[in-house]
């Protein structure tokens, strides 16, 4: 069973890729360097408070703005286990899966509070707010996309497939 459990950090609507990782840090693609500055312009203390395995919960249109892959890379490298939002910008949605960052659309995301502990059951399509004892259904991620996440993203997925073909 694919379950992610973590503490929630809340953000609002229209969190764009410049808020996720500011353009001034795009002179590097080193994930560990990017992780030091994730969400810095939205919350300057975020990186200090974040613990590996924590989850971001946001409003509508998360990841809007430019199409940079640095945004999901920085979130994942910082230790963010998943992002739950009311909706995602389409290019961020694709980039997140390609980079191996689990994301989940949940219309009721605003009902989850900062600091709540939630669990995300990817197979069953249920997010549980363990603090409030509430459950929210979402459309489960298709098996192929779960494979992408399990491999750590599209490149690792492709490498694994090539190795399997070479062994067969």
C-alpha positions as CSV (number, residue, x, y, z in Angstrom):
1,X,0.0,0.0,0.0
2,X,1.3,3.4,-1.0
3,X,0.7,5.7,1.9
4,X,2.3,9.1,2.6
5,X,1.9,10.5,6.1
6,X,3.2,14.0,7.1
7,X,2.7,17.3,8.8
8,X,0.9,20.0,6.8
9,X,2.3,23.4,5.8
10,X,-0.4,25.6,4.3
11,X,-0.1,28.0,1.4
12,X,-2.9,29.9,-0.5
13,X,-3.9,30.3,-4.1
14,X,-1.7,31.0,-7.1
15,X,1.6,29.9,-5.6
16,X,3.7,30.4,-8.7
17,X,7.0,28.8,-9.5
18,X,8.9,32.1,-8.5
19,X,7.5,31.7,-5.0
20,X,8.4,28.0,-5.0
21,X,12.0,28.8,-6.1
22,X,12.9,32.4,-6.9
23,X,14.5,33.1,-10.2
24,X,17.6,34.5,-8.5
25,X,18.5,30.9,-7.6
26,X,18.2,29.4,-11.1
27,X,21.9,29.7,-11.8
28,X,22.1,26.2,-10.5
29,X,20.3,22.9,-11.0
30,X,21.8,21.3,-8.0
31,X,18.8,19.9,-6.0
32,X,20.5,20.4,-2.6
33,X,21.3,24.0,-3.4
34,X,17.8,24.7,-4.6
35,X,16.3,23.0,-1.5
36,X,18.0,25.6,0.7
37,X,15.7,28.3,-0.8
38,X,12.4,26.5,-1.4
39,X,9.3,28.7,-0.7
40,X,11.7,31.4,0.6
41,X,9.7,34.3,-0.9
42,X,6.4,32.9,0.4
43,X,7.7,32.1,3.9
44,X,11.3,33.0,4.7
45,X,11.4,30.6,7.6
46,X,9.9,27.6,5.7
47,X,13.1,25.7,5.1
48,X,14.0,26.0,8.8
49,X,10.6,24.7,9.9
50,X,10.3,21.9,7.3
51,X,11.0,18.4,8.3
52,X,11.6,15.6,5.8
53,X,8.3,14.0,5.0
54,X,6.2,17.1,5.6
55,X,3.4,17.9,3.1
56,X,2.4,21.2,1.5
57,X,-1.4,21.9,1.2
58,X,-2.4,24.8,-1.0
59,X,-5.3,26.4,-2.7
60,X,-6.0,26.8,-6.4
61,X,-3.5,26.9,-9.3
62,X,-0.4,25.7,-7.4
63,X,2.7,25.9,-9.6
64,X,1.5,28.5,-12.0
65,X,3.9,30.8,-13.8
66,X,6.9,29.7,-15.7
67,X,7.4,26.1,-16.7
68,X,10.7,25.5,-14.9
69,X,11.4,22.0,-13.6
70,X,13.4,23.6,-10.7
71,X,10.2,24.0,-8.7
72,X,9.3,20.4,-8.1
73,X,13.0,19.5,-7.9
74,X,13.5,22.0,-5.1
75,X,10.4,20.8,-3.2
76,X,11.4,17.2,-3.4
77,X,15.1,17.9,-2.5
78,X,14.0,19.9,0.5
79,X,12.1,16.9,1.8
80,X,8.5,17.7,0.9
81,X,6.8,14.3,0.6
82,X,3.8,15.5,-1.4
83,X,1.8,18.5,-2.4
84,X,-2.0,18.6,-2.0
85,X,-3.9,21.5,-3.7
86,X,-7.3,22.4,-4.9
87,X,-5.8,22.5,-8.4
88,X,-2.4,22.6,-10.2
89,X,-1.1,24.5,-13.2
90,X,-0.9,22.0,-16.0
91,X,2.9,22.3,-16.6
92,X,3.7,22.0,-12.9
93,X,1.5,18.9,-12.8
94,X,3.5,17.3,-15.6
95,X,6.9,18.4,-14.2
96,X,6.1,17.1,-10.7
97,X,5.4,13.6,-11.9
98,X,8.4,13.8,-14.3
99,X,10.6,14.7,-11.3
100,X,9.0,12.1,-9.0
101,X,7.1,14.5,-6.7
102,X,3.7,13.2,-5.7
103,X,0.9,15.7,-6.1
104,X,-2.8,15.3,-5.4
105,X,-5.8,17.5,-6.4
106,X,-8.3,17.8,-3.6
107,X,-11.2,20.3,-3.8
108,X,-11.5,20.3,0.0
109,X,-7.9,21.2,0.6
110,X,-8.9,24.4,2.5
111,X,-10.4,22.2,5.2
112,X,-7.0,20.8,6.2
113,X,-5.2,23.0,8.7
114,X,-1.6,24.0,9.1
115,X,0.1,21.6,11.5
116,X,-2.4,18.8,10.9
117,X,-1.1,15.3,10.3
118,X,-2.5,13.8,7.2
119,X,-2.1,10.5,5.4
120,X,-2.5,10.0,1.7
121,X,-3.5,6.6,0.5
122,X,-2.5,6.7,-3.2
123,X,-4.1,3.3,-4.0
124,X,-7.5,3.9,-2.4
125,X,-7.6,7.7,-3.2
126,X,-8.2,8.8,0.3
127,X,-6.6,11.7,2.3
128,X,-7.2,11.4,6.0
129,X,-6.8,14.3,8.3
130,X,-5.6,12.4,11.4
131,X,-6.1,15.4,13.7
132,X,-9.8,16.0,12.8
133,X,-10.7,12.4,11.9
134,X,-12.0,13.3,8.5
135,X,-11.5,11.6,5.2
136,X,-11.5,13.2,1.7
137,X,-11.7,11.1,-1.5
138,X,-9.7,12.0,-4.5
139,X,-9.2,10.4,-7.9
140,X,-6.4,7.8,-7.4
141,X,-3.3,8.3,-9.5
142,X,-3.2,5.9,-12.4
143,X,-0.8,2.9,-12.1
144,X,1.6,4.2,-14.7
145,X,2.0,7.5,-12.9
146,X,2.5,5.7,-9.6
147,X,5.3,3.7,-11.3
148,X,6.9,7.1,-12.3
149,X,6.7,8.2,-8.7
150,X,8.1,4.9,-7.4
151,X,11.1,5.1,-9.7
152,X,11.7,8.7,-8.7
153,X,10.6,10.3,-11.9
154,X,10.6,9.9,-15.7
155,X,14.3,9.6,-16.2
156,X,14.7,6.9,-13.6
157,X,11.6,5.1,-14.9
158,X,13.1,5.1,-18.5
159,X,16.4,3.8,-17.2
160,X,14.7,1.0,-15.3
161,X,12.7,0.0,-18.4
162,X,15.9,0.0,-20.5
163,X,17.6,-2.2,-18.0
164,X,14.6,-4.6,-18.0
165,X,14.7,-4.8,-21.8
166,X,18.4,-5.5,-21.7
167,X,17.9,-8.4,-19.3
168,X,15.0,-9.9,-21.3
